[in-house]
Amino acid sequence: QVQLEESGGGLVQAGGSLRLSCAASGHTDSTYAMGWFRQAPGKERDFVAAITTTNTYYADSVKGRFTIARDNAKNTVYLQMNSLKPEDTAVYYCAARNGEFRRSDWEYDYWGQGTQVTVSS
């Protein structure tokens, strides 16, 4: 069993930056694929970024602005969000799966509770 806990969300002005953290506990494995998803009001949960032992992946909407990284020693995954836009406003979720990269949320086994990111215009 793996537990995930996000932190770092908040209110920021357009053009600003936030860094989200996802701390993992339990039976963690550095080979897990780790992903970030987000869900805005009235919309489906969308893929944002993911990281495996070999690659990183980004949604087109965040390429060049967001960076995903992991610190295996701390069992933590980060999402550095720069040049934030109002359309980035959403609840951001950390997720993990025991396997290779997948884009769909239903492929992930473990989820955090989410952290709110609000970008003002």
N, C-alpha and C positions, 0 to 999 in steps of 0.2 A: 504494500500500500504506500502511496506517495501523497503527501500533502503539499499544496502550493499556496503561497500567500503573496499577493501583490501589494506594492506600496509605491508611493511617489506621485500619485495623481493629484490634481488640483486645478485651480483656475489660473489661466495665463493669457496674456494678450497675444493677438495675432503677431506672428513673427518671432515669438519667444520660444523657449525651450523647456522641456521637462525630461527627466530621466526616471523611467519606471524600473522597479526591481521586482523580481519573482524569486522568493526564497523557497527552496524545496527541502522537505524533510521526509523521513521514513526510509523506505527501501529505494533510494535513489541510485541512478546509474548514469555515468557520464556519457554513455552511448545513446541515451534517450534523445529523440528529437524533441526540441522545445519550440513552442510557437506562441505567438501573440495574436489574439483576435480582438475585434472590437464590435460593439453593437450600439448603434444610435437609435433613438426613439422611432418606432414604427418601421425599422429596417431589420433585415436578417443579420445574423452574426457573420462578420467578414474576416477573412484572413488578412493579417497585417505583415507578419514576418515570422521566420523560423530559422533555427540553426541546428545543424547536425555536427558530427565530428569532422565533416569534410566540406560542408557548404553552408552558405546563408541564402535565404530566399526572401523576396520582398514583393508585396503587392505593388502594382504599377503606380498607384496613387501616392505611395510613400517613398519610392525610390529616389535616392539622392538627398532625402531629408531625414530619414530614420536609419538607425544603425542598431543591429542586434548583436549582442556579445554574451559570452558566458564565462564564469569563473568557477571552474570545477571544484577547486579547493574549498570554495564557500558555498557550493551547491546553489548558485545564484545565476539567474539570467537577467540581463538588462536590455532595456529598449531606450536608446537615446533618441529623443524626438526634437528635431530642430526645425526652424522655419514653420512653426505650427500655423495651421489655417483653421478657420471656424468649422469647416467640414470635417476636421479631425475630432471634433467633439463626440464623445462616446464613452461607454463603459469599456474599459480594456481588461481583457482576461488573459491570464497565462495558462498554458496547457502543455501537457507532456504525453508522449506516446513511446512505447517500447518497440521501436523499429525505425525504419527510414522515414524520410520526409513525406508527409501527406498534407494537402492543402485544405481538405474538408474538415470542418470542426468535428463531425461525428466519428472521425478516425482516431481522435485523441482519447486517451484513457483517464486522464486526471486533469482537473480544473481548479483554478483559484476562484475566489469569491468576486473578483473584479474590483477595479478602482476607477473612479470617475475622472475623466479628463474633460475640461471645459475650456474652449478657446474663444475669447471674446473678440469681436470685430472692431 
